[in-house]
Amino acid sequence: NKSDIKPESKPALGEIAALMKKETNLKLHVVGHTDNVGGYESNIALSKRRADAVVVALTTQHGVASNRLTANGVAYLAPVAVNTTEEGRAKNRRVELVPR
């Protein structure tokens, strides 16, 4: 139930910010995901908080304009792995950046 950005993910945010500074017309959907533990409503809220955390980091720490980022949460509706193992659930707890 965490929406904090992991320390190991911070370099990736720097790379995204650098790309956005170079590609001045690039706008991104920031999409938060969860595993399937818990109810839909709580997972929607958690996935949105995860996306919001990335938007806040990119805007406040890296100077990306907020109008270039849109945060959305999709809960457990788009898994990339099975939810029957801890490894699979861990892969499903993520944030993706998609050009818009």
CORGI-V441009 format. One line per field, one symbol per residue. ss: DSSP state (A for helix, B for strand, O for the rest). burial: + if it has 16 or more other C-alpha atoms within 10 Angstrom, else -. A space follows every 10 residues. Layout:
BEGIN
ss=???
burial=???
END
This chain:
BEGIN
ss=OOOOOOAAAA AAAAAAAAAA AAOOOOOBBB BBOOOOOOOA AAAAAAAAAA AAAAAAAAAA OOOOOAAABB BBBOOOOOOO OOOOOAAAAA AAOOBBBBBO
burial=--+-+----- --+--++--+ ------++++ ++++++---- --++++++++ +++++++++- -+-+---+++ ++++++--+- --+-----+- +++++-+---
END
